Amino acid sequence: MKKAKVYFTKEITPESLIKIYESLGVNLKGEVAVKISTGEPGGHNFLNPNLIKNLIQKVGGTIVECSTAYGGNRQDPKKHWKAIEDHGFKAIAPCDIMDEFGEIEIPIQNGFHLDKDIVGKNMDHYDSFLILSHFKGHAMGGFGGALKNMSIGLASTSGKAYIHTAGKTKDVSALWSNLPEQDAFLESMADACLGVVNYKGKESIVYINVANNLSIDCDCDANPHDPEMKDIGIFASLDPVAIDQACYDAVINADDPKKESLIQRMEEKHGIHTVEAACELGLGNRDYEIVTID
């Protein structure tokens, strides 16, 4: 298989974000959804609205999210809307909590554990998706990038429970008592990505990862650990497997003595297995070439 191209810039600015998007050579068509994490109140590492505003407006995008499954302030849509406004996202673009008024099931064929993905009903409102992810650590997944943002991020509340339990339940109240072994959860995230890509079409989805504020904790954490290692840059690709592999490798290979806690978090949760599983499902290629645009 031909190596995937992953574009890279060390510059983390609104201008470089537009430049790296343009490097992909894709014009997202129709109604464009921009999937970000709007961040749990109390957290502060999520993507800065001033950084992403120009790109979202360039593509004519709507910021999309779904409600959480762990309680907190973003499981209730009313509190989630307040977080979206308080964090500055409502001021830069239209926003949509896609499962606020319902959910739909989309099929997954030949997945590891799941035969369906449960996503926000409003997914059908959009023709194209920009998966705009803050790359960082994660207490359950090891790290979060494009694959997690597309799987857990696009799942409804019950869909998140379904992925987290590898298909055992979609009942949020039963989530924590039905957690599977770790690799089954990671494989289920890959399954959900397969469902999304097949449902929307791979040609209608592009991926950008911003590797800054590299906490070991996710933006869903209300009290995240402060970042220790320095920022890396922005990555972009048409391949969700390659972009997450490239970000993972960039952390591992960084010339930064403060990278060890993030590496430990990624390795203790076997985070790379999500990438391995997605590759096995045919979602992309772990072999890539970096194209630097600086």
N, C-alpha and C positions, 0 to 999 in steps of 0.2 A: 504494500500500500504506500502511495506517495505520502511524504511527510506533510503534516498540516502546517500552515503558516500561522504564527502568532506574532502580531505586531506589538512593539514595545516602545515606551518612552519613559525616561526618568523624570520628565517634567510633569508635575501634577498641578495643572492649571486648567481653567475653562477652555483656553485656546488649544491646549494639547489634547484635551478630551475630544474636541471637535476634529482636530487633525487626525487622531488615531481612528475615529469613526470613519472619516472620509477615506482613510487608507484601505478599509475593507472593500471599497468599490461597490457597495450595495446601497440601493435606494429603497428604504422600507416603504411599502405601499399601503394605501388605505388608512384605516384607523390604526394608529400605532400605540401600543401599550408599552410603558417603560416600567419594568418590575424592579423596584428597589425595596430595601428594608427601611421603613419609616422610623424605626428605633423605639425601644421601650423607654418610657419616661424615667428619668434618672440616669440613663446612659448618655454618652456624649461622643462616641466614636463613629456613629453613622455618617454616611456621605453628606457633606455640607451642601445645602441647597444652592449656595453661591457658586460652588464648583460645577454642579450638574445642570444649572438652569439653562445656560445657552444651548447645550446639546439637546435637552428635552424640547426646547422651543424650536430648534432647528428642524427636528424630525416631526414637529407638530404633535408631540406625544402627550398621553395621559398617564400620570403616575398611578400604578395599580398596586394593590396590596390585598391580602386576605387576613381574616382574624386569626388570632393565635389559639393554641390549644392548652396552654399552661396557666391559664388565669392571667394575672397581671392586668394592665390597663388597656390592652389591645384585643382582648377577647370580646368585650362589649363594644359594638360598633360606635356607640355614642362617645365612649372614652377614647376609642381609637381615633375618631375624627378630631377630638381635642388634641391628641398627640400629634397628628398630622399637621394641624394648624400651629401648635406651639413650637414644633420643630422647623417650621418655616416652609414646608412643602406646598401647602395650599396657596401660598403667595406667588409661587413660580410657575404653576401649571394646574390644569384640571386634575382632580384626584378621584379615585374610585376604589372603594373596598368591595372587591368583586363578589364576595359571598354574603354581603349585607342582606340581600333579599333572596337568597337561595343558592343552591349548588346543583351541579350536574355531574354525572358519571361518564368518563370517557374510557374506552377500552384499552387494555394492555395485552398485547399478544406475545406469548413466549417469554414472559418475564421470569424472574427468579422466584418471586413469592406472590406478587399481586396480579390480578386479572382485570383490575380497573383502577383508575385514579379519580378521586373526588375533588373537584375544583370549583372555584367560584362561578356561579351562573353567568356572570358578565364576561367570562372568557370569550363567549361567542360574539361579543360586541366588537372584537378587535381582529384585524387582518394580519398584523405584524407585531412582533415582540422584540424589544431591546431588553435583554437580561443584563441589567446594570448592577453589578455586585460589588460590595465592599468585601475584599478578601481579608480574612482574619481567622483566629482560632474559634473553636466551638466546644462547649463542655460535653456535648453528646456526639457530634459528628467528627470531632478532631479539628476540622476547619470548615469554613463556609466560603464557597465561591459560586461559580455559575451553576454547577449541578445542584447544589443545595437550594439556591435561590429559585431555580426552575421547578424543583420537586416540592419540598416543604413550603416554599414561598408562594407557589400558585395553588396549593391545596387549601380547601376550606378548613374550618375548625375540625370537622369530623374527618376530613381527608388527611389532615395532619396526624390525627390519632391512628388512622388506618395505616399510614406509612410507618409511623414510629413502632407500631406493634406487628409489622410485617404481615398485615392483613388479618390479624386476629379479631380486632374490633374497631368500630368507628365511634364508639361511645367514649367521649372524653373522660367521663368519670371513672372509666375502667382502664384508662391508658396506662397509668403507672403500675398497675398490678398485672399487666400483660406484656411487659417489655420483653422482646426476644433476646437471643444472644447478639452481640454487637454486629457481627458481619451481616446477619439477616436484616438488620435495620439499614445498614449502609447499602446493601443490595436492593432494598425496597425503595430507597431514594433513586437509585439508577432505574428501577422499574418505572417509577413515576415520571422520570425524565423521558423515557421511551414513549410513554403514553402521550405526553405533551407534544413531543417532536412529531410523532405520527399523526396526531390530531390536527396540528396547525401547519405542518409541512416544514421540513428543515430549511427550505429556502426563505422562509418568512421569519426566521429567528437569528439574531446576531448577539454576540456576547462581549461585554467589556467588564473587566475586573480592575478595580482600583485598590492597589496594595499600599494603603497608608493606615495610620493609627492601628498598628498591628498588635492589638490586644490578643491575649489567649482566649478571651471571651467574646461571645457573639453580641451583636447589636440588640438581641432580644433580652439581654441581661440588664436589669435595672441598676446593678452595681458592678460594672465590669472592671477587671484588673486594668490598671493603666498600661498602655503600650510600653514595651521595653526596647525593642529593636527599632531602628530607624526606618523610615518609609523607603519603599522600593521603586514604585512607579505605576504606570498604567499598562495593562495588557488588553489586547482585542483579538478576536478570532471569529471565524464562522464555525469553529469546532469546539463544543463545550468540554470535551475530554482533554484536548490539547491545551486549552487555556488554563484549566485547573491544574494539569500536570506541570505546566510551565511556572505557575505561581508557587506551587509546592516546591519545585526544584529551586526556584529563586530564593526561597527562604532557607532551604537546606544549604545552598551554596553561597549564601550571602557572606561577605567579609564584615561580619558584625559579631562581636563577642557577646552581645545581649540577645542573640537569637535562640538560645538554648531552651528557654521556657516555652516558646511557641513550638519548637521542634518536639519537645517532650509531649506537649498537648496533642499535637498531630499524630505522633507515634503511639502514645498510650491508648488512643481511641481508634487506631488503625485507619486513620482518615483516608489514606490513599486507596483503600479498598473500594470506595465509591467510584473513583476514577477507573480502577481495574474492572469493576462490574459494568460500568457504562461502556467501556471499550468492548467488553465481551458481548454486550448487547448490540454492538454495531453503531453506537452513537458517535464514534469518533476514533481518533488515532492518538495513542500516547507518544508516538514519534513525531517530533515537530521541529521546525526551524524558527528561530527568533529573527524577525525583521525589525531592526531598530530604525525609528523614524526621526531620531534627534539629528 
